[in-house]
Amino acid sequence: MIKIAQVFTSILMTTVLFSCVQVEPVQKSAKENIAISTARDSNRTFPPGSTFSLEPKYAKETSLKPEQIKESYQIYNNSLIKNLEKNGFKYSPESKNVAFHVGFGLALSNDVSDEKLSNKFGLTPGLAEKSDLTKGSFIVYIQDGYSTQSVWRGAVQGFTHENLSPEQRKSRVNTIVDQVMALYYQGK
């Protein structure tokens, strides 16, 4: 009886050992990396229900085609409105008499270097260049609507994804906007 139990245990252990599979962890590609940097310039906060306007800022020189610029800015514009409204603020298409202005801009690294970004905006997320990938930057800032004093700034760097479907592109932008804006809301 003991021998039968030992044989049974040996067979069971052998079966268990051979059925184990080692799975290699999935590595995120460098293309998925993003870096975020933010700075709070004022303790000014805005209560829920405050109105805001959007002010897109365009790079003077760009390697993008006009239709690419228009499409990209529209996606970021819509994502910012969605995010801010989800957090209790009200969008106004007019920039007069709003509690705060949200400015934003987009640039590729071959159009605006990290050094220029740092000199003009005071932030550099620091995503390392990759020779086979194109790095882009999204900057966003909030200014008091009455004094125009800077309240908060954020910068995100990531690698472009040229082959995404329109829905995938919107989803990626929403993720980026949500991540950087979450840092604004945390600092309140």
Disulfide bonds with the S-S distance in Angstrom:
none
